[in-house]
């Protein structure tokens, strides 16, 4: 495994709410660089600096992953876990239907 690869990808929503998996520090860095300047904040700055440090080998990729995930969560970009969606659908499908 390459040193900048995440153990588990971060799944974010892009475009029209389509999920995209971010597998590495470089992927996360690309998303952060493309983030509109007018929406950049402290969370963005911290995640970007962490990705840069990880790419230079100064910190672990998993540290950068955590900060990228925190940025994504703050900006409501994290995609819901597929297992959570499935469980939610199963609960709503199996419950009593009142008409």
C-alpha positions, 0 to 999 in steps of 0.5 A: 500500500502506498504511504498516502493511502487511507486504510478506509476511504472517506465517502463524500457527496460531490456534484448533485449529491453523488457519492465519491470515495476519497482513497488517499491524501492526494485525493483529499488534497485535490478536493481541498484545492478545488474547494471554492475560495469564498467557502474556505475557513479554518477547517479547510486550512487545517485539512489542507495543511495536514494533507500537505504535511502528509504528502511531505511525509511529516505526518501519517496519512491517517492523521490527514484523513481524520482532519479531512473527514472533520472538514467534510463533516463540518461542511455536510459533505460526508455521505451517509454510511451505506449500512445506515441507509439500508438499516433505515430503509429496512425499519421503514419498510418493515413497520406498520403502514397506517393509511 
